[in-house]
Amino acid sequence: MHFYRPLRPIAAMTFDLDDTLYDNHPVISRTTKESHAFLQAYHPQLNQFSVQQYQQLRDSLREQEPEIYHDVSEWRRRAVELAMLNVGLTATEADKGSREVMAHFAHWRSQIEVPEETHITLAALAQRIPLVAITNGNAEPHLFGLDKYFKFILRAGPHGRAKPYHDMYHLAAEKLNLPRENILHVGDDLTTDVAGAVRCGMQACWINLRGGNLMHIDDGRLLPTLEISQLASLTALI
């Protein structure tokens, strides 16, 4: 545990989900494979539709609607809908089909193995202070057993712009009815989690899970309050 700023009293903690509380890389890899196969099988004209073509549609949508990236689920759904429209499905069929594809995506997206350390740590912390999840992603914590530790969950799109924008950080403080300076945000990303939290007046804990050196990482623009390498270290703070 390394401290870079004075630690103020902690009245609550907010947590990033993906890659902070579990390894998200194999989840995304498997989900992409399974959901794309489902899309290809949905209609004969989509049988040869490639991942690259799908990505081109996503890129095109963002060029036309820059703010769409704040809601990754809707961005994905709209790209699928566009793919279906392009092969001749009606607007009604494409809407229905895109939602079926997203339901399949959601199933695989939440097939997550959560480390026992995460469960033990969150359970211990939740007995002492309120915990909140703040995510840019689209995992569903109630499907892999993490929702029970959080007072509420904020998701980019429905609850504001994606981190590092301040929307969800401010909303968390408002819903908790606590000063932002007494909330510690925990995350693995130095831009969305650390810089985002610090810039809006919260404290920030960087969880360094890959042995990175804060002084030699390109996106390390703002120092966190502290750095840890194991989630369980958080219990020592309260």
C-alpha positions as CSV (number, residue, x, y, z in Angstrom):
1,M,0.0,0.0,0.0
2,H,1.4,3.3,-1.1
3,F,0.0,6.7,-0.2
4,Y,0.4,9.7,-2.5
5,R,-2.0,12.1,-0.9
6,P,-3.3,12.6,2.7
7,L,-6.1,10.2,3.4
8,R,-9.3,11.9,4.6
9,P,-11.9,10.0,6.7
10,I,-13.7,7.4,4.5
11,A,-17.5,7.4,4.9
12,A,-18.2,5.3,1.8
13,M,-16.5,3.5,-1.1
14,T,-17.4,3.3,-4.7
15,F,-16.1,0.6,-7.0
16,D,-15.4,0.1,-10.7
17,L,-16.5,-3.4,-11.7
18,D,-14.6,-4.8,-14.7
19,D,-11.0,-5.7,-14.1
20,T,-11.2,-4.2,-10.6
21,L,-13.3,-6.9,-8.9
22,Y,-12.6,-9.7,-11.3
23,D,-10.7,-10.5,-14.5
24,N,-12.9,-9.2,-17.4
25,H,-10.6,-10.1,-20.3
26,P,-11.7,-13.8,-20.8
27,V,-15.3,-12.7,-20.2
28,I,-15.2,-10.2,-23.1
29,S,-13.4,-12.7,-25.4
30,R,-16.0,-15.4,-24.8
31,T,-19.0,-13.1,-24.9
32,T,-17.9,-11.6,-28.2
33,K,-17.5,-15.0,-29.8
34,E,-20.8,-16.4,-28.5
35,S,-22.9,-13.3,-29.3
36,H,-21.5,-12.9,-32.8
37,A,-22.2,-16.5,-33.6
38,F,-25.8,-16.0,-32.4
39,L,-26.0,-12.9,-34.7
40,Q,-24.7,-14.9,-37.7
41,A,-27.2,-17.6,-37.1
42,Y,-30.1,-15.3,-36.6
43,H,-30.8,-14.8,-40.4
44,P,-29.3,-16.5,-43.5
45,Q,-28.1,-13.1,-44.9
46,L,-26.0,-12.6,-41.7
47,N,-24.2,-15.9,-41.9
48,Q,-21.0,-14.3,-43.3
49,F,-21.2,-11.1,-41.3
50,S,-17.8,-10.6,-39.8
51,V,-16.6,-9.1,-36.5
52,Q,-14.8,-6.5,-38.6
53,Q,-18.0,-5.5,-40.4
54,Y,-19.7,-5.2,-37.1
55,Q,-16.9,-3.0,-35.8
56,Q,-17.2,-0.8,-38.9
57,L,-20.9,-0.2,-38.1
58,R,-20.0,0.7,-34.5
59,D,-17.4,3.2,-35.7
60,S,-19.9,4.6,-38.2
61,L,-22.5,5.1,-35.5
62,R,-20.1,6.9,-33.2
63,E,-19.0,9.2,-36.0
64,Q,-22.7,10.1,-36.6
65,E,-23.6,10.2,-32.9
66,P,-20.5,10.9,-30.8
67,E,-22.3,10.7,-27.5
68,I,-23.5,7.1,-28.1
69,Y,-20.4,5.6,-26.6
70,H,-21.6,6.6,-23.1
71,D,-24.1,3.7,-23.3
72,V,-22.2,0.7,-24.5
73,S,-25.3,-1.6,-24.5
74,E,-27.4,0.7,-26.6
75,W,-24.4,1.4,-28.9
76,R,-24.0,-2.4,-29.4
77,R,-27.8,-2.9,-29.9
78,R,-27.9,-0.1,-32.5
79,A,-25.0,-1.6,-34.5
80,V,-26.8,-5.0,-34.5
81,E,-30.0,-3.4,-35.6
82,L,-28.2,-1.6,-38.4
83,A,-26.7,-4.9,-39.6
84,M,-30.1,-6.4,-39.7
85,L,-31.6,-3.5,-41.6
86,N,-28.7,-3.7,-44.1
87,V,-29.6,-7.2,-45.1
88,G,-33.3,-6.5,-45.6
89,L,-35.1,-7.0,-42.3
90,T,-37.9,-4.5,-41.6
91,A,-37.5,-1.9,-38.9
92,T,-39.8,-4.0,-36.6
93,E,-37.9,-7.2,-37.3
94,A,-34.5,-5.5,-36.8
95,D,-35.6,-4.0,-33.5
96,K,-36.9,-7.3,-32.2
97,G,-33.8,-9.2,-33.5
98,S,-31.3,-6.7,-32.0
99,R,-33.0,-7.1,-28.6
100,E,-32.8,-10.9,-28.9
101,V,-29.1,-10.7,-29.7
102,M,-28.6,-8.4,-26.8
103,A,-30.4,-10.8,-24.4
104,H,-28.0,-13.5,-25.6
105,F,-25.1,-11.1,-25.1
106,A,-26.2,-10.2,-21.6
107,H,-26.3,-13.9,-20.6
108,W,-22.7,-14.5,-21.6
109,R,-21.5,-11.0,-20.4
110,S,-22.4,-11.9,-16.8
111,Q,-20.8,-15.4,-16.8
112,I,-18.1,-14.2,-14.5
113,E,-16.0,-16.0,-11.9
114,V,-15.6,-13.7,-9.0
115,P,-12.5,-14.4,-6.8
116,E,-13.2,-15.4,-3.2
117,E,-11.0,-12.5,-2.1
118,T,-13.5,-10.1,-3.7
119,H,-16.4,-11.6,-1.9
120,I,-14.6,-11.6,1.5
121,T,-13.4,-8.1,1.1
122,L,-16.7,-6.6,0.0
123,A,-18.6,-8.4,2.7
124,A,-16.2,-7.0,5.3
125,L,-16.4,-3.5,4.0
126,A,-20.2,-3.5,3.6
127,Q,-20.5,-4.2,7.3
128,R,-18.8,-0.9,8.1
129,I,-19.6,1.6,5.3
130,P,-22.0,1.9,2.3
131,L,-20.5,0.5,-1.0
132,V,-21.6,1.6,-4.5
133,A,-20.7,0.3,-7.9
134,I,-20.0,2.8,-10.7
135,T,-19.4,1.2,-14.1
136,N,-18.9,2.2,-17.7
137,G,-19.7,-1.4,-18.8
138,N,-22.7,-3.6,-19.1
139,A,-22.2,-6.5,-16.7
140,E,-25.1,-7.3,-14.4
141,P,-23.8,-7.8,-10.9
142,H,-27.0,-9.6,-9.7
143,L,-26.2,-12.4,-12.2
144,F,-22.8,-13.1,-10.6
145,G,-23.5,-12.4,-6.9
146,L,-22.0,-9.0,-6.3
147,D,-25.1,-6.9,-6.1
148,K,-25.8,-7.8,-2.5
149,Y,-22.8,-5.8,-1.3
150,F,-23.8,-2.5,-3.0
151,K,-26.4,0.1,-1.8
152,F,-26.9,0.8,-5.5
153,I,-25.3,0.5,-8.9
154,L,-24.7,3.3,-11.4
155,R,-24.2,2.6,-15.0
156,A,-23.0,4.9,-17.8
157,G,-25.9,5.7,-20.1
158,P,-28.9,5.4,-17.8
159,H,-27.1,7.3,-15.0
160,G,-25.0,9.8,-16.9
161,R,-21.9,10.1,-19.1
162,A,-19.2,7.5,-18.8
163,K,-16.2,8.0,-16.5
164,P,-14.1,10.0,-16.3
165,Y,-16.9,12.5,-16.7
166,H,-18.2,13.6,-13.3
167,D,-21.9,12.6,-13.7
168,M,-21.9,9.3,-11.9
169,Y,-19.4,10.4,-9.3
170,H,-21.6,13.4,-8.4
171,L,-24.8,11.3,-8.5
172,A,-23.2,8.7,-6.1
173,A,-22.4,11.4,-3.6
174,E,-25.9,12.9,-3.9
175,K,-27.6,9.5,-3.4
176,L,-25.3,8.7,-0.4
177,N,-25.8,12.2,1.0
178,L,-22.1,12.5,1.7
179,P,-19.3,15.0,0.8
180,R,-17.3,13.8,-2.1
181,E,-14.1,14.2,-0.2
182,N,-15.2,11.5,2.2
183,I,-15.8,8.9,-0.6
184,L,-13.0,6.7,-1.8
185,H,-13.4,5.4,-5.4
186,V,-11.5,2.2,-6.2
187,G,-10.6,1.2,-9.7
188,D,-7.9,-0.2,-12.0
189,D,-7.9,2.6,-14.7
190,L,-5.8,5.6,-14.2
191,T,-7.9,7.8,-16.4
192,T,-11.5,6.8,-15.9
193,D,-11.2,5.8,-12.2
194,V,-8.3,7.8,-10.7
195,A,-8.3,11.0,-12.8
196,G,-12.1,11.0,-12.9
197,A,-12.6,10.6,-9.2
198,V,-9.8,13.1,-8.2
199,R,-11.1,15.8,-10.6
200,C,-14.5,15.7,-9.1
201,G,-13.3,16.0,-5.5
202,M,-13.3,12.3,-4.4
203,Q,-10.4,10.3,-3.1
204,A,-9.1,7.6,-5.4
205,C,-7.5,4.2,-4.8
206,W,-5.7,2.7,-7.8
207,I,-5.6,-1.1,-7.7
208,N,-2.5,-2.0,-9.5
209,L,-3.1,-5.7,-10.5
210,R,-0.4,-6.0,-13.2
211,G,2.7,-4.6,-11.4
212,G,2.7,-1.3,-13.3
213,N,4.8,1.6,-12.2
214,L,2.7,4.7,-11.7
215,M,5.6,7.0,-12.7
216,H,6.1,5.2,-16.0
217,I,2.5,4.8,-17.3
218,D,1.4,7.2,-20.0
219,D,-2.1,7.8,-18.6
220,G,-0.9,8.4,-15.0
221,R,-1.7,12.1,-15.2
222,L,-3.1,12.6,-11.7
223,L,-1.8,10.9,-8.5
224,P,-4.3,8.7,-6.7
225,T,-4.8,9.0,-3.0
226,L,-3.2,5.6,-2.6
227,E,-2.2,2.5,-4.5
228,I,-2.8,-1.1,-3.6
229,S,-2.1,-4.4,-5.3
230,Q,-4.6,-6.6,-3.5
231,L,-8.3,-5.7,-2.9
232,A,-8.1,-7.1,0.6
233,S,-5.8,-4.2,1.6
234,L,-8.9,-1.9,1.7
235,T,-10.1,-3.5,5.0
236,A,-7.1,-1.9,6.7
237,L,-8.5,1.6,5.9
238,I,-11.6,1.3,8.0
